Amino acid sequence: LRFNRLLLTGAAGGLGRELRSRLKRYCDVLRLSDVAPLGEAAEGEELMPAPLQDAAAVRALLEGVDAVVHLGGVSTEQPWQPILEANIIGTYNLYEAARLNGVKRIFFASSNHTTGFYKQSEVIGVDAPARPDGLYGLSKAFGEDVAQLYFDRYGIESALVRIGSSFPEPRDRRMLATWMSYDDLERLTLAVLTTPVLGCSVIYGISDNKTRWYDNSGAAHIGYCPQDSSEPFRAAVEAKQPKLDLSDPAVIHQGGAFVRTGPFDNA
Ligand code: 15L
């Protein structure tokens, strides 16, 4: 399957840099956006830097694209102002731009921090109501609601991908449950872009880990079949972090250290 033009926002970030090289083969033109430097455009790439809080710039960004992989915005716990601009106003601008340009499908990079206050002793499904663990998780919960509204009113389909921890390797015990390999990220992105009927669906972005806090069975229609697992990394991770403090809120809750990051001085 080939798309005419795909838009990847947040293309200069950790996951954006990975998908930049991987998505190119599925489209004639890959439009890349970020506020951070994007380097040189390779063949078939189009660079369009745009601040997400700039409605006119975002409207132009979505002109002529078949689908969007929206990784842009703030991706960690931060003070309110940057989150308000990039994630709250920015996500609204993105969906408004999709409506105005007739774009019908969006991969929305939500986060496990939308549900970070569930416990590590719980397994939650894709229908788990939000329990954000901070302002960042709160902004992602807002983004999920924007997506739902634009699906119900305008039929714009979205995958609300509550990404766990997508890094080259799991870095700690928590990531044995939350890890998603870059190859599985690519598999999930492709499944979202190509499944015939997506709807507006939550799915957790994780590999086929043995330890798991998320049950994706309610999103089986997307056809995402992870092929990697954190298990081969377990021995090394456990050796690095032999003891857990069971009274630490970061060990009790799925969101880990995000549950005790901040509050910030917002003055
Ligand atoms: C996230 O949402 C962050 O973007 C990422 O940097 C990781 O911290 C990840 O969550 C995680 O929970 O490990």
Boltz pocket constraint, residues with backbone or C-beta under 6 A from the ligand:
constraints:
  - pocket:
      binder: B
      contacts: [[A, 75], [A, 76], [A, 110], [A, 111], [A, 112], [A, 113], [A, 163], [A, 164], [A, 165], [A, 166], [A, 178], [A, 254], [A, 255], [A, 256]]
      max_distance: 6.0
